Amino acid sequence: MVVIRLRFDLWEFGVHKFRIEMRDLDGEMSFNTIDGDVEVREVGNASAVSHLVFSVFKLRFKNPGLVNFVLYIDDKEISSIPLYIRKS
């Protein structure tokens, strides 16, 4: 399961495109991208929180190593987090 919590400031309210990629150290994609839109609405505060939650099933990796989940918002890389694949 992939869970992402995003905080947007007042000037960022509206609809934003997101994309999640999973890349190995060679830059190769490990699965198809997850993409869509997230609508950020005013909730009476200067910022708002949105959550993206995905279940990912049957991932298969050829070799042990490092894979990065990379998050893009409006085609701009925002963050990444590593996933270490170990041989079982």
Summary of the structure (lengths in Angstrom):
residues: 88
radius of gyration: 15.1
end to end distance: 20.1
largest distance: 49.4
contacts: 182
relative contact order: 0.32
helix: 3%
strand: 61%
